[in-house]
Amino acid sequence: MDISFSQSLSALLPGIQNSDLPAHVNMIVQQVRLPRTLLAIAIGGILAICGTVMQGLFRNPLADPGIIGVSAGAALGAALAIVVFGSLAQTYPALLMFGTVPVFSFLGGAITTLMVYQLGTSPTGTSVTMMLLAGVAIGALSGAMLGLLNYYADDQALRDLSLWTMGSLAGANFSGVMFGFVVLVILGVLFYRDAANLNALLLGEAEASHLGIDVQKLKRRLILLTAAGVGVTVSLAGMIGFIGLIVPHLGRMIAGPNHKVLIPLATVLGALLLLISDMLSRVLVAPLEIPVGIITAVLGAPFFLWLLLSQKGRI
């Protein structure tokens, strides 16, 4: 539905009175578009700072929760909760009320992150090639498991799974927005506290250890926090890829590699990128809607190919 900027402003700001504003316009702006916009800001920010931290932690420009399989693992966890607990919730409704989807999504993301980290790390450092191959393998396994769950899911669960795997902000609500912003603030504060440690880690693990940093403890903490962030985004909007890959590079092009600047800048850029992607998803084939995960993939895949070509001979 076409709603002008002045109508949106009137619906959002009580001080601006418009007696001609239809009631359904108020409802659409306040209950549909506002939470969707706010959720895009929260999720875009979370994905961007998680990607920034992962690239700093692995010390390579190709690290991204989607590419190395973390998002697929989180989606598999969420899918298990939807299919298994969704059927049980008809008898025990409290199961879904107490957050089984976010919990399973976090567990799936955490397990995947730890697997990729173990496979891609050796005493000599982190192997980008091994990390990418591990991500491909884990993504393929998660895809196979998701296919199996699709086969056994009922109609409602199948619809939910389809939206989950493509990524969508259509189900945004204010409870999800509040949860997303709480997670964004917590992750932003915790990651910013480790910004100096991430800067030191760019010099190498041995150099960071010589500076008094417990590198292994730092890695475990950041891996778990990143998995938690990705798990939350998957539980709220499904799989939305490439935000965590593109934004850190844009941030470094603007402000350099200093994580004290890069982390807050990535939050803003990630929110803007997902907002633009969501806008495109709604207007390109209006009145139909393209899942926002497809838009970010269309934008991100060429960027990833360019990165691979630019890193040719170094990975």
FIKOL-7172 format. One record per residue: residue in one letter; x, y, z of N, C-alpha, C in turn. Coordinates in pm, whole numbers, padded with zeros to 5 digits, always signed. Layout:
AXYZXYZXYZ/...
# end
This chain:
M+00084-00120+00000+00000+00000+00000+00088+00125+00000/D+00055+00222-00085+00131+00346-00093+00089+00440+00020/I+00186+00479+00102+00164+00574+00210+00269+00683+00197/S+00226+00808+00192+00319+00918+00172+00401+00943+00298/F+00509+01020+00280+00595+01053+00394+00519+01134+00498/S+00435+01228+00454+00359+01310+00549+00259+01226+00627/Q+00199+01126+00561+00108+01037+00632+00183+00953+00736/S+00299+00903+00698+00380+00826+00793+00419+00912+00912/L+00457+01037+00886+00496+01127+00994+00379+01155+01086/S+00261+01175+01029+00142+01199+01110+00108+01078+01196/A+00127+00959+01142+00096+00837+01218+00196+00813+01330/L+00322+00857+01311+00426+00830+01409+00435+00935+01517/L+00403+01061+01484+00419+01172+01578+00283+01220+01624/P+00247+01195+01751+00114+01234+01800+00090+01384+01792/G+00196+01465+01796+00179+01610+01793+00133+01662+01659/I+00151+01583+01556+00108+01624+01422-00030+01565+01395/Q-00128+01648+01395-00265+01601+01379-00306+01603+01233/N-00374+01499+01193-00426+01491+01056-00560+01420+01064/S-00666+01499+01064-00799+01440+01081-00840+01354+00963/D-00775+01375+00848-00810+01298+00729-00734+01166+00719/L-00648+01138+00814-00566+01017+00808-00652+00895+00840/P-00667+00801+00748-00749+00682+00774-00691+00598+00888/A-00779+00528+00958-00734+00446+01071-00642+00334+01027/H-00666+00278+00908-00583+00166+00864-00441+00212+00832/V-00424+00340+00795-00290+00392+00771-00212+00398+00901/N-00278+00445+01007-00214+00444+01139-00170+00304+01178/M-00259+00208+01157-00228+00070+01195-00110+00015+01116/I-00109+00039+00984+00000-00013+00900+00134+00048+00939/V+00135+00179+00959+00261+00247+00993+00311+00205+01131/Q+00222+00206+01230+00264+00183+01367+00285+00036+01400/Q+00205-00052+01342+00212-00193+01380+00285-00282+01279/V+00308-00233+01157+00374-00314+01055+00508-00254+01014/R+00505-00130+00966+00627-00073+00909+00727-00027+01015/L+00678+00029+01125+00771+00074+01229+00849-00041+01291/P+00782-00147+01340+00862-00258+01395+00953-00324+01292/R+00909-00328+01167+00993-00388+01062+01119-00304+01040/T+01104-00173+01038+01219-00084+01022+01315-00096+01139/L+01260-00096+01260+01345-00106+01379+01416-00242+01385/L+01346-00348+01346+01409-00480+01348+01521-00488+01245/A+01502-00424+01129+01610-00421+01029+01733-00351+01084/I+01713-00243+01159+01825-00172+01220+01898-00261+01319/A+01822-00329+01406+01884-00414+01507+01958-00532+01444/I+01894-00602+01353+01956-00720+01293+02074-00681+01204/G+02059-00574+01127+02171-00528+01045+02292-00492+01130/G+02268-00426+01243+02377-00392+01333+02444-00513+01393/I+02363-00611+01437+02419-00733+01497+02503-00810+01396/L+02449-00831+01277+02524-00906+01175+02653-00835+01137/A+02649-00703+01130+02768-00627+01090+02878-00636+01195/I+02844-00619+01323+02950-00624+01424+02999-00767+01444/C+02911-00866+01426+02957-01005+01434+03055-01035+01321/G+03024-00988+01200+03117-01007+01089+03248-00934+01111/T+03241-00814+01167+03363-00737+01196+03452-00810+01294/V+03391-00862+01400+03468-00933+01502+03525-01063+01446/M+03447-01135+01366+03497-01261+01309+03615-01237+01216/Q+03608-01131+01137+03720-01101+01048+03844-01061+01127/G+03824-00988+01236+03938-00954+01321+03992-01075+01395/L+03904-01162+01438+03945-01280+01514+04020-01379+01426/F+03967-01407+01306+04032-01499+01214+04145-01432+01134/R+04150-01299+01142+04253-01221+01071+04250-01247+00920/N+04131-01248+00865+04119-01260+00719+03991-01192+00674/P+03988-01144+00551+03874-01067+00502+03756-01150+00454/L+03767-01282+00459+03662-01368+00405+03570-01425+00512/A+03602-01398+00638+03520-01454+00746+03385-01383+00750/D+03281-01463+00752+03144-01412+00761+03058-01524+00816/P+02966-01493+00908+02883-01600+00966+02811-01685+00863/G+02772-01625+00749+02702-01703+00647+02795-01790+00566/I+02911-01736+00528+03001-01809+00440+03064-01928+00510/I+03098-01914+00638+03164-02025+00708+03064-02117+00778/G+02936-02105+00746+02839-02203+00791+02771-02175+00922/V+02804-02064+00989+02745-02038+01120+02595-02012+01107/S+02556-01933+01008+02413-01905+00988+02336-02033+00954/A+02398-02120+00874+02332-02247+00840+02312-02333+00964/G+02414-02337+01050+02401-02413+01174+02294-02356+01265/A+02290-02221+01274+02187-02157+01356+02048-02182+01298/A+02037-02179+01164+01908-02206+01101+01864-02350+01124/L+01959-02443+01122+01925-02583+01149+01873-02599+01291/G+01936-02531+01386+01887-02536+01523+01747-02480+01535/A+01723-02365+01469+01589-02306+01471+01488-02397+01404/A+01528-02461+01294+01437-02551+01223+01398-02670+01310/L+01495-02724+01383+01465-02833+01475+01360-02791+01577/A+01377-02669+01630+01280-02620+01728+01143-02602+01666/I+01139-02550+01542+01010-02526+01476+00937-02657+01449/V+01008-02755+01396+00943-02881+01357+00913-02967+01478/V+01013-02989+01563+00995-03080+01677+00907-03018+01783/F+00944-02896+01828+00867-02835+01935+00738-02772+01883/G+00734-02741+01752+00611-02687+01697+00497-02786+01706/S+00526-02913+01681+00422-03015+01692+00387-03042+01838/L+00489-03040+01924+00462-03062+02066+00388-02946+02130/A+00405-02824+02072+00343-02706+02131+00191-02710+02125/Q+00136-02792+02034-00009-02805+02031-00060-02867+02161/T+00024-02952+02221-00012-03013+02349+00046-02934+02466/Y+00170-02884+02446+00239-02809+02552+00276-02671+02498/P+00184-02574+02497+00211-02442+02438+00327-02369+02502/A+00358-02400+02628+00465-02328+02697+00601-02352+02634/L+00615-02459+02557+00745-02491+02498+00795-02377+02408/L+00706-02323+02323+00747-02215+02235+00746-02080+02304/M+00670-02068+02413+00665-01942+02485+00798-01912+02553/F+00872-02015+02592+00995-01994+02667+01118-01998+02578/G+01103-01962+02452+01216-01932+02367+01296-02051+02319/T+01230-02161+02282+01306-02275+02232+01373-02243+02098/V+01310-02162+02014+01370-02129+01884+01499-02050+01901/P+01503-01939+01978+01630-01870+01998+01737-01956+02064/V+01697-02039+02161+01796-02123+02230+01858-02224+02134/F+01775-02292+02058+01827-02391+01963+01906-02324+01851/S+01862-02205+01812+01936-02131+01710+02075-02094+01761/F+02084-02049+01886+02214-02017+01945+02302-02141+01954/L+02244-02252+01999+02323-02375+02011+02376-02421+01875/G+02291-02413+01773+02336-02451+01639+02449-02363+01590/G+02436-02232+01612+02542-02140+01572+02670-02160+01650/A+02658-02184+01781+02777-02204+01865+02852-02330+01826/I+02779-02440+01807+02844-02566+01769+02914-02552+01634/T+02846-02488+01539+02906-02469+01407+03032-02382+01415/T+03026-02274+01492+03141-02185+01506+03260-02258+01564/L+03236-02336+01668+03346-02410+01730+03405-02514+01635/M+03319-02579+01556+03368-02677+01459+03456-02611+01353/V+03409-02498+01300+03487-02427+01198+03620-02379+01256/Y+03614-02329+01379+03736-02279+01443+03837-02392+01463/Q+03790-02507+01509+03881-02620+01532+03939-02671+01401/L+03858-02679+01297+03906-02729+01168+03999-02631+01098/G+03976-02502+01119+04055-02402+01048+04177-02353+01121/T+04198-02400+01245+04309-02351+01327+04411-02461+01350/S+04536-02425+01337+04647-02516+01363+04750-02441+01447/P+04853-02511+01497+04956-02442+01576+05023-02327+01502/T+05020-02329+01370+05085-02223+01292+04992-02106+01263/G+04864-02118+01299+04771-02009+01276+04641-02057+01215/T+04565-01962+01160+04435-01991+01101+04447-02005+00950/S+04397-02116+00897+04399-02140+00753+04267-02094+00692/V+04274-01993+00605+04154-01943+00540+04089-02052+00454/T+04173-02126+00383+04121-02231+00295+04046-02337+00375/M+04106-02383+00485+04041-02484+00568+03911-02430+00628/M+03913-02304+00667+03793-02244+00725+03680-02240+00623/L+03711-02199+00500+03609-02194+00396+03558-02333+00360/L+03650-02430+00349+03609-02566+00318+03523-02624+00429/A+03561-02596+00554+03480-02642+00666+03341-02580+00661/G+03335-02451+00626+03206-02385+00614+03120-02444+00504/V+03182-02477+00391+03108-02540+00281+03053-02675+00324/A+03137-02755+00391+03094-02888+00434+02981-02880+00536/I+02997-02791+00633+02894-02778+00737+02767-02720+00678/G+02780-02625+00585+02663-02571+00519+02588-02677+00439/A+02663-02765+00371+02600-02873+00295+02527-02970+00387/L+02592-03004+00499+02529-03095+00595+02404-03032+00655/S+02413-02904+00690+02296-02835+00745+02184-02829+00642/G+02220-02805+00514+02120-02802+00408+02050-02936+00392/A+02127-03044+00403+02067-03177+00392+01971-03203+00508/M+02012-03163+00627+01925-03182+00744+01799-03095+00733/L+01816-02973+00681+01699-02887+00661+01603-02949+00559/G+01658-03009+00454+01574-03077+00355+01496-03191+00417/L+01561-03265+00506+01494-03375+00574+01381-03323+00663/L+01408-03212+00734+01304-03153+00818+01188-03101+00734/N+01219-03043+00618+01113-02998+00527+01024-03114+00483/Y+01086-03229+00462+01012-03346+00416+00912-03393+00521/Y+00951-03385+00648+00865-03436+00755+00778-03328+00818/A+00796-03202+00780+00721-03093+00844+00577-03090+00796/D+00487-03042+00884+00349-03020+00842+00341-02888+00765/D+00221-02852+00720+00206-02735+00632+00253-02606+00699/Q+00212-02584+00825+00250-02461+00893+00400-02455+00917/A+00457-02567+00963+00601-02571+00987+00679-02554+00856/L+00626-02610+00747+00693-02597+00617+00696-02451+00571/R+00588-02380+00593+00584-02238+00557+00684-02159+00642/D+00686-02187+00772+00781-02118+00860+00925-02147+00820/L+00952-02272+00786+01088-02309+00745+01129-02239+00616/S+01035-02227+00522+01066-02159+00396+01104-02014+00419/L+01028-01945+00505+01060-01807+00537+01193-01797+00610/W+01219-01895+00697+01343-01894+00776+01465-01907+00686/T+01460-01998+00592+01578-02022+00510+01602-01909+00409/M+01499-01835+00370+01517-01725+00276+01543-01592+00345/G+01509-01583+00471+01528-01459+00545+01417-01359+00517/S+01349-01315+00621+01237-01223+00602+01216-01141+00729/L+01182-01014+00710+01148-00925+00821+00997-00906+00832/A+00921-00982+00754+00776-00962+00748+00707-00991+00880/G+00765-01077+00962+00702-01111+01089+00745-01026+01205/A+00797-00907+01178+00850-00821+01285+00740-00779+01382/N+00773-00777+01510+00684-00727+01613+00768-00658+01720/F+00703-00585+01809+00778-00503+01904+00852-00585+02009/S+00803-00704+02040+00877-00788+02134+01009-00834+02071/G+01004-00871+01943+01127-00906+01873+01221-00789+01859/V+01165-00670+01833+01247-00549+01823+01319-00521+01954/M+01247-00531+02064+01308-00506+02194+01419-00607+02222/F+01393-00733+02194+01493-00838+02214+01616-00810+02128/G+01593-00774+02001+01704-00747+01910+01789-00631+01956/F+01727-00523+02002+01805-00407+02045+01880-00434+02175/V+01820-00512+02265+01892-00550+02387+02018-00628+02352/V+02004-00725+02262+02121-00804+02219+02223-00716+02148/L+02177-00624+02063+02269-00535+01992+02349-00449+02089/V+02283-00394+02189+02353-00309+02287+02454-00391+02367/I+02412-00509+02412+02502-00594+02492+02624-00634+02409/L+02601-00682+02287+02713-00722+02202+02801-00603+02168/G+02740-00489+02138+02819-00371+02106+02911-00330+02219/V+02859-00331+02341+02942-00295+02457+03053-00396+02479/L+03019-00525+02475+03119-00629+02500+03226-00632+02391/F+03183-00620+02266+03281-00618+02156+03370-00495+02164/Y+03311-00381+02199+03391-00258+02207+03496-00268+02318/R+03462-00336+02426+03560-00356+02534+03679-00438+02486/D+03658-00523+02388+03766-00605+02333+03828-00544+02207/A+03793-00420+02175+03845-00359+02052+03997-00350+02054/A+04053-00310+02168+04200-00301+02177+04264-00438+02163/N+04200-00541+02220+04253-00677+02206+04248-00724+02060/L+04140-00689+01990+04131-00724+01848+04238-00651+01766/N+04264-00526+01801+04371-00453+01733+04505-00521+01754/A+04530-00567+01878+04656-00636+01906+04662-00769+01832/L+04548-00836+01818+04545-00966+01752+04577-00953+01603/L+04555-00836+01546+04590-00816+01405+04740-00830+01381/L+04820-00810+01486+04965-00825+01474+05007-00971+01472/G+04918-01060+01518+04950-01202+01528+04924-01251+01670/E+04898-01381+01683+04867-01435+01814+04986-01428+01908/A+05106-01455+01858+05224-01451+01944+05247-01310+01996/E+05235-01210+01909+05254-01072+01951+05148-01030+02053/A+05023-01073+02030+04917-01040+02125+04944-01104+02261/S+04993-01228+02261+05027-01294+02388+05139-01220+02460/H+05237-01171+02386+05347-01096+02447+05300-00966+02509/L+05187-00915+02460+05130-00793+02517+05043-00821+02639/G+05037-00947+02681+04963-00984+02801+04819-01026+02777/I+04782-01052+02653+04645-01092+02622+04634-01243+02625/D+04533-01293+02696+04505-01436+02695+04429-01467+02565/V+04502-01505+02462+04445-01519+02328+04338-01627+02324/Q+04363-01741+02386+04265-01850+02382+04136-01811+02452/K+04147-01745+02565+04028-01699+02636+03952-01595+02554/L+04027-01506+02490+03965-01405+02404+03890-01471+02289/K+03950-01571+02226+03886-01640+02115+03757-01708+02159/R+03765-01780+02270+03645-01851+02317+03532-01752+02345/R+03566-01641+02411+03463-01543+02445+03400-01482+02320/L+03482-01441+02226+03429-01377+02106+03353-01475+02017/I+03399-01599+02013+03329-01700+01933+03189-01724+01989/L+03177-01737+02120+03047-01761+02181+02956-01640+02165/L+03010-01519+02182+02929-01399+02165+02881-01385+02020/T+02970-01414+01926+02932-01407+01785+02823-01509+01753/A+02840-01630+01804+02738-01733+01781+02605-01692+01841/A+02609-01630+01959+02485-01584+02021+02418-01478+01935/G+02497-01384+01883+02440-01280+01798+02378-01335+01672/V+02449-01425+01605+02396-01486+01482+02272-01568+01513/G+02276-01642+01625+02159-01721+01663+02036-01635+01685/V+02055-01518+01746+01943-01427+01769+01887-01377+01636/T+01974-01337+01544+01925-01285+01416+01851-01393+01337/V+01902-01515+01341+01834-01624+01270+01699-01653+01333/S+01692-01648+01466+01566-01676+01533+01462-01568+01507/L+01507-01444+01479+01414-01334+01457+01376-01316+01310/A+01469-01345+01219+01443-01313+01078+01494-01418+00981/G+01545-01530+01029+01596-01631+00939+01736-01601+00890/M+01775-01666+00781+01911-01654+00729+01924-01532+00638/I+01997-01433+00684+02026-01314+00605+02177-01305+00592/G+02226-01332+00472+02369-01343+00453+02435-01217+00399/F+02567-01217+00405+02656-01120+00341+02663-00983+00408/I+02572-00951+00501+02584-00824+00574+02717-00822+00650/G+02747-00932+00717+02870-00941+00795+02995-00950+00710/L+02982-00973+00581+03097-00976+00491+03123-00839+00430/I+03018-00774+00383+03034-00648+00311+03069-00532+00404/V+02995-00521+00516+03006-00402+00601+03145-00380+00658/P+03214-00484+00713+03349-00457+00766+03444-00400+00662/H+03430-00443+00537+03516-00389+00431+03482-00243+00402/L+03354-00212+00399+03315-00072+00380+03367+00013+00495/G+03356-00040+00617+03405+00034+00733+03555+00059+00728/R+03631-00043+00689+03776-00025+00680+03815+00071+00568/M+03737+00072+00459+03763+00168+00352+03739+00311+00399/I+03644+00329+00491+03610+00463+00539+03701+00507+00653/A+03725+00418+00749+03791+00460+00874+03916+00383+00910/G+03956+00283+00830+04076+00208+00864+04046+00089+00953/P+04151+00018+00997+04132-00109+01068+04114-00099+01219/N+04116+00021+01275+04104+00036+01420+03965-00007+01466/H+03958-00114+01546+03828-00168+01587+03753-00074+01681/K+03821+00018+01746+03750+00114+01831+03662+00207+01748/V+03699+00228+01625+03616+00305+01532+03531+00213+01446/L+03588+00100+01409+03523+00011+01313+03397-00053+01370/I+03397-00090+01497+03280-00157+01555+03157-00066+01556/P+03165+00058+01612+03045+00143+01604+03007+00182+01462/L+03108+00204+01376+03078+00239+01237+03008+00124+01166/A+03053+00001+01191+02991-00116+01129+02845-00130+01172/T+02816-00095+01297+02678-00103+01345+02587-00014+01262/V+02632+00108+01237+02552+00203+01159+02541+00157+01013/L+02653+00118+00954+02651+00075+00814+02567-00050+00794/G+02575-00145+00888+02496-00266+00878+02347-00238+00884/A+02308-00147+00975+02168-00109+00985+02120-00045+00855/L+02202+00045+00798+02164+00112+00673+02154+00013+00557/L+02249-00080+00549+02249-00176+00439+02126-00266+00443/L+02090-00312+00562+01972-00399+00571+01844-00320+00549/L+01841-00194+00594+01724-00110+00566+01704-00091+00416/I+01813-00063+00345+01805-00045+00200+01762-00175+00132/S+01820-00287+00178+01784-00417+00120+01637-00449+00143/D+01587-00418+00263+01446-00445+00292+01355-00356+00208/M+01396-00231+00189+01318-00142+00103+01311-00196-00039/L+01425-00242-00091+01427-00300-00226+01340-00425-00233/S+01340-00505-00127+01261-00628-00128+01112-00599-00139/R+01071-00480-00092+00929-00446-00093+00885-00369-00216/V+00978-00302-00285+00937-00215-00395+00970-00271-00534/L+01064-00365-00543+01107-00411-00675+00997-00481-00752/V+00917-00563-00683+00809-00636-00751+00676-00611-00681/A+00660-00489-00628+00536-00455-00556+00415-00482-00646/P+00305-00532-00587+00278-00551-00444+00334-00680-00384/L+00402-00761-00463+00466-00880-00406+00591-00839-00331/E+00648-00934-00258+00765-00904-00175+00870-01012-00192/I+00993-00970-00216+01106-01063-00225+01165-01079-00085/P+01191-01201-00039+01257-01217+00091+01389-01140+00095/V+01412-01071+00205+01528-00982+00213+01660-01059+00205/G+01658-01187+00245+01780-01267+00234+01823-01287+00090/I+01727-01288-00003+01760-01299-00145+01826-01171-00194/I+01775-01056-00148+01834-00928-00188+01978-00916-00139/T+02002-00950-00012+02139-00939+00040+02232-01038-00031/A+02179-01153-00071+02262-01249-00145+02297-01196-00283/V+02200-01132-00350+02226-01074-00482+02332-00964-00472/L+02326-00886-00364+02425-00780-00345+02560-00836-00300/G+02555-00939-00216+02678-00986-00153+02758-01085-00234/A+02692-01168-00315+02765-01271-00390+02869-01211-00485/P+02836-01109-00565+02940-01048-00650+03054-00988-00569/F+03019-00929-00454+03123-00872-00367+03217-00981-00316/F+03160-01097-00280+03242-01208-00233+03334-01259-00344/L+03282-01268-00466+03365-01311-00579+03479-01212-00603/W+03449-01085-00592+03555-00984-00606+03661-01000-00498/L+03617-01030-00375+03713-01053-00267+03802-01173-00297/L+03741-01281-00344+03819-01399-00377+03924-01368-00484/L+03884-01293-00586+03978-01258-00692+04089-01167-00640/S+04053-01074-00550+04154-00983-00497+04251-01054-00403/Q+04205-01165-00342+04290-01241-00251+04360-01357-00321/K+04344-01367-00453+04402-01479-00527+04553-01483-00508/G+04603-01603-00474+04745-01619-00449+04785-01600-00305/R+04689-01550-00222+04721-01528-00081+04642-01619+00011/I+04552-01703-00045+04475-01798+00036+04495-01938-00019/
# end
